[in-house]
Amino acid sequence: MRIVEHSVKRWESYPGADTETCLWEACVEHEGEYYEVQVEAREVGGDKMYYMGYIKNTRCIKAYFSDGWLAFGFSNIRGTCKYILKSMRKVIRGDYSSIRGAGHSVDMP
């Protein structure tokens, strides 16, 4: 598994907000398949952030999920994104056991 390309974008959460949102976008190659991934970081006050991760639901995803992007993470879990990255790695390796419903991971830290 390797990151082929990536970028980071920043913007205000909403006009006039004093918080920022950052988005890391990457293309990940694994066994000849390419996955479009994103990790979003949002400030929620003070120094705490929450993170959400996404993998684009393309033909590389071998199970059926109706959402266009598989989602990882929860807004009430703050200060860590390691569990999101681990869960995304599982899915890229073909393990969909933690994905429920239309396409949301239930993995927790």
Helices and strands as residue ranges (DSSP letters): E 2-12, E 20-30, E 33-43, E 49-56, E 69-72, H 82-92, E 99-100, E 104-105
